[in-house]
Amino acid sequence: MRGSDGGLCAGATTDVCAGTTTGRVCAGAAGPGATLRTMDADRKIAVVTGAGSGIGRAVARTLADAGWTVALAGRRAAPLEETSAGAGRSDALCVPTDVTDPRAVAALFAAVRERFGRLDLLFNNAGTFGPRSAPVEELGYEEWRSVVDVNLTGSFLCAQAAFRLMKEQDPRGGRIINNGSVSAHAPRPHSTAYTATKHAVTGLTKSLSLDGRPYRIACGQIDIGNAATDMTERMRTGTLQANGATEVEPVMDVADVARTVLHMAELSLEANVQFATVTATAMPYIGRG
Ligand SMILES: NC(=O)c1ccc[n+]([C@@H]2O[C@H](COP(=O)([O-])OP(=O)(O)OC[C@H]3O[C@@H](n4cnc5c(N)ncnc54)[C@H](OP(=O)(O)O)[C@@H]3O)[C@@H](O)[C@H]2O)c1
């Protein structure tokens, strides 16, 4: 097991083109521009970003339980390894990655290409609300940038790298699922950067869907409201409403989100859930504001 240097999770092997063990793909031999062909055609490969916590962890483990081989990305190695340890498979690949860094994203997808030879799914999930909730006139430039860099630029960089791999591989194609939000539709108070970037993710989803058509690359989006994670901790203590009140809001289990992503992921490439909205049933979203 290696750690924060972009290494492998516990139980993974470094075999490439071994033919018999868990790394039985023939990717390392393919140079730039070569067509990639997976030797184990039945194995489905997924990249999950933000896989060390919350929704990303639940989705990664659910995919693994369903037989997918997962590559786990996020900035911190230790949580990725914890996700892997609870995933019930030994072939996960942990690649500590800052999705805002183009070189790190390139290294992530190069590692997937080398180890597995193909990519069937990107769950483009890494995201942040930002350092704080603030009225637009008080939002600092660096605060704005930090959210744009992760939610929009990070999503773009990962989608672009996945798209390139899916386009060149044989069999061609794959699926990208972007993690938007109900904030891709309606804002909470004092959430300019988060809301703007999540609206932008919708544009990314639509563009990828259109540009992916000729290559059997499907792109859909899940818009979540109030799954119980670190990001939504404040829902349980009270969060600002459009009418100025602060109220506790209902949350739902991340398992419900993970099952939805699995369903989207396992459709044939001839079908696509373009947008799925999954919320805590009683949360104040419908009618918000
Ligand atoms: N929970 C909800 O109800 C809800 C609702 C709507 C949308 N979402 C979306 O769901 C996604 C996951 O959120 P969550 O609720 O599961 O919260 P979370 O537990 O805070 O997960 C965020 C994940 O993103 C990773 N991340 C943050 N910055 C990163 C970077 N620069 N590079 C790589 N990874 C980065 C974090 O890992 P590291 O810190 O290790 O990098 C973390 O694992 C986000 O896109 C969020 O907007 C959640």
The ligand as an ORCA input file, in Angstrom:
! r2SCAN-3c Opt
* xyz 0 1
  N     -25.135     16.585      0.773
  C     -26.089     17.174      0.042
  O     -27.254     17.247      0.423
  C     -25.747     17.736     -1.300
  C     -26.748     18.464     -1.950
  C     -26.487     18.945     -3.208
  C     -25.275     18.722     -3.802
  N     -24.315     18.019     -3.134
  C     -23.052     17.830     -3.808
  O     -22.534     16.553     -3.535
  C     -21.111     16.586     -3.649
  C     -20.502     15.879     -2.461
  O     -20.847     16.573     -1.291
  P     -21.058     15.864      0.134
  O     -22.380     16.320      0.636
  O     -20.759     14.421      0.045
  O     -19.993     16.659      1.008
  P     -18.522     16.276      1.525
  O     -18.602     15.086      2.407
  O     -17.979     17.532      2.056
  O     -17.766     15.835      0.199
  C     -17.027     16.689     -0.611
  C     -15.888     15.876     -1.182
  O     -15.220     16.636     -2.177
  C     -13.833     16.470     -2.015
  N     -13.141     17.658     -2.501
  C     -13.302     18.936     -2.101
  N     -12.441     19.743     -2.752
  C     -11.726     18.939     -3.577
  C     -10.675     19.165     -4.499
  N     -10.172     20.391     -4.714
  N     -10.178     18.115     -5.165
  C     -10.667     16.853     -4.976
  N     -11.653     16.593     -4.117
  C     -12.180     17.617     -3.429
  C     -13.621     16.258     -0.519
  O     -12.465     15.477     -0.244
  P     -11.039     16.123      0.145
  O     -11.325     17.176      1.179
  O     -10.230     14.980      0.651
  O     -10.486     16.671     -1.120
  C     -14.868     15.495     -0.129
  O     -14.658     14.100     -0.163
  C     -20.734     18.058     -3.825
  O     -20.514     18.341     -5.193
  C     -21.978     18.789     -3.335
  O     -22.108     20.059     -3.892
  C     -24.520     17.547     -1.884
*
